[in-house]
């Protein structure tokens, strides 16, 4: 039985002819094998015949499963880059190397051969953004041995339910014929098409005797939202790393928010109220107000505070304080005929007011001196009459 030429052509050192029960070529009778060398010089060869229960014995990469009707099929194992492919598990996915601008690989593809690639999954969030996905490839090969134009390579893309579905020359969703060497050809998809789907790509070299060099890439092209002609309304940076789940989103500068970074994080001059406890633990009903300046509130401290009586706001706005005195004290030592004023003052802008232990020297009056004479420098140990003077 003569087999078509494409069963036995190519540049691989080992050529294989596989005939499976159910194929048109699988017929009862005596079979003969022949080898033809067209180079005009002697050639050495080895011919072997093998019989397998399953195609290619599943290439040692799977399990031969027998159905109830007696048919046999391979259940392929999963390799380091995904499930093995083909009826005999003879094919496998090639890896794409991730980079900040996409995924890439350069390789060599044999004659009449395929290379397969799993495209990265698209995050659900990415499917709602302005993202375009581009699968691109270009090739070079020596065609000087041809007297006519050889068949052109093709870039294939297939949408499948899982990763076991792979594209081929007669099974694909999108196909691009690469007519010219060293020219990039592309297939474009929007992110919504990729959402929740499994997409596999393949590069096919149909030339029977000439291998080819190729480069293939999968890129994401994103546009961040903006209210101006600038990026992210000129108030942020667009995430350009395609491997990041935040690709094509704005990373707003401090003080700006929203998807396009066009809004302040807070209205200028507004205040937020933050419940606080009194630093000294004496008063727990303190409300701290922080003002919005340049689109942001201060992380700590207060610009204003409100306090429940008898507490009051500290002079420096740092919180609430409870004074120990209500005002200055007019102090009289009747036995010595001397009077003065003790001041109700705070030691610092953030501390409570306390009555001074000594007299204000400018307020001393008495029998021994006129206004301004410094008579007392400590606590008076005599009968006194005190009058509180409210400042």
ZIMOWO-V142100 format. One record per residue. N is the residue number from 0. OMEGA is omega in degrees with one decimal (999 if undefined). Layout:
n=N omega=OMEGA
n=N omega=OMEGA
//
This chain:
n=0 omega=179.7
n=1 omega=177.8
n=2 omega=176.7
n=3 omega=-177.4
n=4 omega=-175.5
n=5 omega=173.2
n=6 omega=-170.3
n=7 omega=178.3
n=8 omega=179.1
n=9 omega=-176.4
n=10 omega=179.7
n=11 omega=178.6
n=12 omega=179.3
n=13 omega=176.4
n=14 omega=-175.7
n=15 omega=173.5
n=16 omega=-179.2
n=17 omega=177.4
n=18 omega=-174.5
n=19 omega=177.2
n=20 omega=-175.2
n=21 omega=175.8
n=22 omega=176.8
n=23 omega=-177.2
n=24 omega=-176.6
n=25 omega=-177.9
n=26 omega=179.0
n=27 omega=176.7
n=28 omega=-178.6
n=29 omega=-178.8
n=30 omega=178.2
n=31 omega=178.4
n=32 omega=178.3
n=33 omega=179.5
n=34 omega=179.8
n=35 omega=176.7
n=36 omega=-175.5
n=37 omega=-175.5
n=38 omega=-177.5
n=39 omega=178.8
n=40 omega=-178.2
n=41 omega=178.6
n=42 omega=175.5
n=43 omega=-178.5
n=44 omega=174.4
n=45 omega=179.0
n=46 omega=176.5
n=47 omega=179.8
n=48 omega=179.5
n=49 omega=177.4
n=50 omega=-177.7
n=51 omega=174.5
n=52 omega=177.7
n=53 omega=-179.2
n=54 omega=176.7
n=55 omega=-178.2
n=56 omega=-179.5
n=57 omega=175.8
n=58 omega=-177.7
n=59 omega=-176.2
n=60 omega=-177.9
n=61 omega=-177.4
n=62 omega=177.3
n=63 omega=-176.1
n=64 omega=-180.0
n=65 omega=179.5
n=66 omega=-178.6
n=67 omega=-179.9
n=68 omega=176.2
n=69 omega=178.6
n=70 omega=-177.7
n=71 omega=178.9
n=72 omega=179.7
n=73 omega=168.7
n=74 omega=-169.9
n=75 omega=175.3
n=76 omega=175.5
n=77 omega=179.6
n=78 omega=-178.2
n=79 omega=-178.3
n=80 omega=-179.0
n=81 omega=-178.3
n=82 omega=173.0
n=83 omega=-168.9
n=84 omega=176.6
n=85 omega=-178.3
n=86 omega=178.7
n=87 omega=-179.7
n=88 omega=-174.5
n=89 omega=-178.0
n=90 omega=176.6
n=91 omega=179.5
n=92 omega=171.3
n=93 omega=-175.9
n=94 omega=171.7
n=95 omega=-177.3
n=96 omega=-178.6
n=97 omega=174.1
n=98 omega=-176.3
n=99 omega=-179.2
n=100 omega=178.7
n=101 omega=179.7
n=102 omega=-172.4
n=103 omega=170.9
n=104 omega=171.7
n=105 omega=-177.5
n=106 omega=175.8
n=107 omega=-177.5
n=108 omega=-178.8
n=109 omega=178.1
n=110 omega=178.7
n=111 omega=-174.1
n=112 omega=179.6
n=113 omega=160.3
n=114 omega=-175.5
n=115 omega=-177.2
n=116 omega=172.1
n=117 omega=177.8
n=118 omega=179.4
n=119 omega=177.2
n=120 omega=179.0
n=121 omega=178.7
n=122 omega=-179.4
n=123 omega=180.0
n=124 omega=-179.9
n=125 omega=-177.8
n=126 omega=-179.8
n=127 omega=-178.5
n=128 omega=178.5
n=129 omega=-176.8
n=130 omega=173.6
n=131 omega=-179.4
n=132 omega=-173.7
n=133 omega=172.8
n=134 omega=-174.8
n=135 omega=177.5
n=136 omega=170.7
n=137 omega=-174.9
n=138 omega=169.8
n=139 omega=174.8
n=140 omega=-179.9
n=141 omega=-178.8
n=142 omega=-176.9
n=143 omega=-178.8
n=144 omega=-178.7
n=145 omega=172.7
n=146 omega=178.6
n=147 omega=-178.1
n=148 omega=-179.9
n=149 omega=179.1
n=150 omega=-177.2
n=151 omega=173.2
n=152 omega=179.5
n=153 omega=173.3
n=154 omega=-173.0
n=155 omega=177.9
n=156 omega=-176.5
n=157 omega=172.6
n=158 omega=-178.5
n=159 omega=178.2
n=160 omega=178.0
n=161 omega=-174.5
n=162 omega=177.8
n=163 omega=177.0
n=164 omega=-178.1
n=165 omega=-177.2
n=166 omega=174.1
n=167 omega=-176.2
n=168 omega=179.5
n=169 omega=178.9
n=170 omega=-176.7
n=171 omega=173.9
n=172 omega=176.5
n=173 omega=-178.6
n=174 omega=175.1
n=175 omega=175.6
n=176 omega=-176.0
n=177 omega=-171.2
n=178 omega=-170.8
n=179 omega=177.2
n=180 omega=176.7
n=181 omega=175.4
n=182 omega=-177.8
n=183 omega=176.0
n=184 omega=-170.7
n=185 omega=168.8
n=186 omega=-177.4
n=187 omega=174.5
n=188 omega=170.6
n=189 omega=-175.3
n=190 omega=-179.4
n=191 omega=178.1
n=192 omega=-177.6
n=193 omega=-173.2
n=194 omega=175.6
n=195 omega=-176.2
n=196 omega=174.9
n=197 omega=179.9
n=198 omega=177.3
n=199 omega=179.5
n=200 omega=176.5
n=201 omega=172.7
n=202 omega=-174.9
n=203 omega=176.2
n=204 omega=-175.7
n=205 omega=179.5
n=206 omega=-170.5
n=207 omega=-174.5
n=208 omega=-172.8
n=209 omega=173.5
n=210 omega=179.7
n=211 omega=172.2
n=212 omega=-177.8
n=213 omega=168.2
n=214 omega=-179.3
n=215 omega=-178.3
n=216 omega=175.0
n=217 omega=-174.2
n=218 omega=171.2
n=219 omega=176.2
n=220 omega=-175.8
n=221 omega=175.7
n=222 omega=179.3
n=223 omega=176.8
n=224 omega=-179.8
n=225 omega=176.9
n=226 omega=179.1
n=227 omega=176.1
n=228 omega=179.3
n=229 omega=179.8
n=230 omega=177.6
n=231 omega=178.0
n=232 omega=-178.6
n=233 omega=-178.3
n=234 omega=-179.3
n=235 omega=179.7
n=236 omega=179.0
n=237 omega=179.9
n=238 omega=-174.4
n=239 omega=179.8
n=240 omega=-174.1
n=241 omega=178.8
n=242 omega=-180.0
n=243 omega=175.5
n=244 omega=178.6
n=245 omega=179.6
n=246 omega=178.2
n=247 omega=171.5
n=248 omega=-178.4
n=249 omega=170.7
n=250 omega=-170.4
n=251 omega=174.0
n=252 omega=-179.8
n=253 omega=179.1
n=254 omega=-178.1
n=255 omega=-177.2
n=256 omega=-177.6
n=257 omega=-176.7
n=258 omega=-179.3
n=259 omega=178.6
n=260 omega=-175.9
n=261 omega=-178.0
n=262 omega=174.5
n=263 omega=177.4
n=264 omega=173.6
n=265 omega=178.6
n=266 omega=-178.1
n=267 omega=177.9
n=268 omega=178.9
n=269 omega=-178.7
n=270 omega=168.6
n=271 omega=-179.4
n=272 omega=-179.5
n=273 omega=177.6
n=274 omega=179.4
n=275 omega=171.9
n=276 omega=178.5
n=277 omega=-177.4
n=278 omega=-178.2
n=279 omega=177.5
n=280 omega=-176.3
n=281 omega=-173.9
n=282 omega=-172.4
n=283 omega=-175.4
n=284 omega=-179.6
n=285 omega=174.1
n=286 omega=-178.9
n=287 omega=178.8
n=288 omega=179.7
n=289 omega=-175.4
n=290 omega=176.2
n=291 omega=178.7
n=292 omega=-178.3
n=293 omega=174.4
n=294 omega=-179.5
n=295 omega=175.5
n=296 omega=177.0
n=297 omega=-176.5
n=298 omega=179.9
n=299 omega=-177.5
n=300 omega=-176.5
n=301 omega=170.1
n=302 omega=174.1
n=303 omega=174.4
n=304 omega=169.8
n=305 omega=-172.8
n=306 omega=174.1
n=307 omega=178.3
n=308 omega=8.1
n=309 omega=-179.9
n=310 omega=177.6
n=311 omega=177.3
n=312 omega=176.7
n=313 omega=-175.9
n=314 omega=-179.6
n=315 omega=177.8
n=316 omega=-174.6
n=317 omega=-178.8
n=318 omega=-179.6
n=319 omega=176.1
n=320 omega=177.0
n=321 omega=-177.3
n=322 omega=177.3
n=323 omega=177.6
n=324 omega=-178.8
n=325 omega=-179.4
n=326 omega=179.0
n=327 omega=-179.0
n=328 omega=174.7
n=329 omega=-170.9
n=330 omega=-178.6
n=331 omega=172.4
n=332 omega=-173.8
n=333 omega=-178.1
n=334 omega=-177.4
n=335 omega=177.3
n=336 omega=-178.8
n=337 omega=175.7
n=338 omega=176.6
n=339 omega=176.9
n=340 omega=172.3
n=341 omega=-172.1
n=342 omega=172.7
n=343 omega=-172.0
n=344 omega=175.4
n=345 omega=-179.5
n=346 omega=179.2
n=347 omega=-177.8
n=348 omega=-177.3
n=349 omega=-176.8
n=350 omega=179.7
n=351 omega=177.9
n=352 omega=177.3
n=353 omega=179.1
n=354 omega=-179.9
n=355 omega=-179.1
n=356 omega=-179.3
n=357 omega=-179.5
n=358 omega=169.6
n=359 omega=-173.7
n=360 omega=-179.7
n=361 omega=-178.0
n=362 omega=-176.1
n=363 omega=175.1
n=364 omega=178.6
n=365 omega=-175.1
n=366 omega=-173.7
n=367 omega=-177.6
n=368 omega=178.1
n=369 omega=179.3
n=370 omega=178.0
n=371 omega=-179.8
n=372 omega=-176.7
n=373 omega=-175.8
n=374 omega=-172.9
n=375 omega=178.0
n=376 omega=179.2
n=377 omega=-179.8
n=378 omega=-179.7
n=379 omega=-178.4
n=380 omega=178.7
n=381 omega=176.8
n=382 omega=-176.1
n=383 omega=172.0
n=384 omega=-176.0
n=385 omega=177.0
n=386 omega=179.0
n=387 omega=177.9
n=388 omega=-179.3
n=389 omega=-177.3
n=390 omega=999
//
